[in-house]
Amino acid sequence: KEWVDELERCVKELGVVGCNVNPDVAGGREPFTPSVGSEWWYPLWEKMVELDVPCTIHASASLNPAMHLTNGYYIAHHNSAAVEILKSRVFKDFPKLKVIIPHGGGAIPFQWNRQRGLHVREGLEPFEEAARRVYWDMAIYDKESMELLIKRVGVDNVLFATEMFGAVNAIDPKTGRNFEDLVPIFQSIDWLSDEDRYKITEGNARKVFSRMFAGAKG
């Protein structure tokens, strides 16, 4: 609730079109940050819906020396945040909330049936339906992972993304290109239709950032 006034100022006065939500503002220390599925976050979700802006759920930094920042901590939190928000009441209470899960949701596409099984066991909405209530970005670094993400969550819920140059600023010895040069990798997925490619690279972004595009038309 301490953030909502600043979010409103940034959107209305500065033209900001979205926000980042750190699911672990405590950085791994006590008091621990409540789950993104808890009502602690509801004032923020309510303000985001009111302003019609999306958020990306992306961790910042950890004080836990056991976790590598980009290889462990980031990806673990993208996974856990998605799991927590999708098994909660958040989208029942805020059906118009727009949430982006980065880096393909961490391990979620590879642990798909684990999530499906947990939803069945706990009597929740089928996970494959819950997963389509959020958007997933494609800042992942190989073709097979991109393909799996698209097949799991569908072309209507995937956003092309790259961190050029970000966490993995190095040259892949197999290709001679930067690991984060993702356009050629995406273009090599030959089973996508032209409509699919449009949705992933532009159309879905227009839905997520509808406030920005509405302003552009005006």
N, C-alpha and C positions, 0 to 999 in steps of 0.2 A: 504493500500500500504506500510505502515511502517513495515509490518510483513513478506513480501515475501522473502527478503534476508535471514532472520533468518530461515524461513521454509526450504529454499533451502540448507542452511548450515547444518541444523539438518538432513535432508534426505540424502544428499550426503556425509557428513563427519561423521555423527554419526550413520547412518543406521536407523534413525527413520522411521516408516512405516505408520504413520498417524498423525493427529493433532486434538486438541480440539479447537472448535470455541465457544467463549463466546458471545452469541447474545446480551448481555447487558454489554459491557465493562465499561460503566459509572456507573454501580451499582445502577441505579435508580435516579441519579442526573443529573443536566444539565452540559454541553450539552448532550442531550439524544443520545443514540446510534441509528444510522439509522436502519431501517428494513433490515433483511437479504435478502429481496427481492429487495433491492435498488442497484444501480450501485456503491455505496460506497464500496461494498464488491467485486466488479468484479476483481480487481487485485489479490485478494487472490484466488478466484475461478479459474482464469486463471493459476496461478502458480500451484495449486493443480492438475489441468488437465495435465499440462506440466510434472509434476513429477509423475503422476499416483499414488497419495496417497489420501485416504479418510479423511474425518473429522467427528467427532461426534459433534453435536451442543448441548452444555451443559453449562448452566449458572454457575457462580461462586458464587458471594456474592452480597447482596443487602443492601443498606443503609436505605431501607424503613422498619421502625419498625412494620408496619402493616402486613407484610408478614413473616410467618414462613419460614425459609430458605429451609428446605427440603420438607415440606408439602404443601407450597404455592408457593414460588418463583420458585424453580426448576421446578416443574411440570407445572406451568403456562407458563414458558418460553419454555419448550419443546413443549407444545401445540401451543403457539403463533408463535414460530419460524417455525414449520412445516407448519402452516397455511399460513404464509407470503411467505415462499419460494415456496410453491406449487401453489400459485395463481399468482406468478410473471412470468417474462420472463426468469428466471435463467436457466431452463433446455432447453429452446429453444436456448439460447445463449451458453450454456455449456452442451451439451447432454451427455458428458462422465464424468461429475462431479459425484463424489461418496460421498453421504451424509448419515450419520447414525443419526436417531432420537432416543434418549434414552427413557427408561422407557415406552415403548409402545406408545409414543406420548402423554403422559398425558391423557387428556380426549377425544382425537380424536376418538378412536374406539367406545366410548359411545355416541358421538355426530356426528356420521357418516352422517346421513341425513341432519344435519345442514350444514355441509361442502358441501355436494352434492348440497343442495339447493342454497347456496351462489354461487357456481360455475355456476349453471344453470342461476341464476338471473343476474350474471355479464358476461355471455357469455364466460366462460372459459372452458378449457379442463375438461371433466368429472372428478370429484374428485377421483373416484375409479381408473381411469387411472393415474392421477397425483400421487396418493399415491404409485404407483408401480415404481416411478422414484427414490425413496429413500429407504433406509433400516431402519428397526425398530428393536430395541433390546428388549429382553424379561426380563429385570431387573424389573419385576413386581411380586407381591408376592402371587398370588392365581391362581388356576387352571382356574377358569371361565374367568378371565381377559386374561390369556394367550390364551385360546381357542378363545375368541372374536377377539383378535389381529390377530391371524393366519387366521381366517375366513375372516376378513375384508381385509387384505393386501395380503394374499396368502403366501404359504410356501417359495416361491422364494425370498421373501423380508424380511424375519425374521431372526434375529441372536440371538442365545442363549446368555444370559448374566447373570451375577450375581455380586453383590457388596460384596460378603463375605470377610471380614465383613465391612460394610459401614454404610449407613444412618440409618438402622433399626436393629442394633445389639442387639437383644432381643430374648428371647425364647417364641415361640407361645405356650400358655397353652393348646391349643387343640391338638397339635401334639407332643410336647416335643422337637421339633427341632427349630433351629434358623429360624427366619422369612426369612432370606436370603439364606437358604439352598434350592435352587430352583430345583436342579436336581430331587429329588423325585417327586416334583410337575409336572415337565415336563414329567417325565417317566409315570405318571399316566394318561396322555391324551391318551386313548386307541384307538382313531379313526385315529391316524396318521400312515401312512405306514412306512416301513423301509426307503424308499427313502425320504419321508418327513423328518424323523428324521435326516437322513444324511445331507440333505440340511440345516436344521436349526442349527445343531451342528458343521458342518464342511464345507459342500459344498459352502454355500453362503459366508462364511468367505474367502474361497479361491478366490472367484470372487472379493470381496471387496478389499482384500489385495493382489491382483495379483502380485504387484511389489515384495513383500516379498517372495512369493512362487516361482516366476521366479528366484529370486536370490538364493533361496535354491537349486533349480534344477541345477543352474550353479555351 
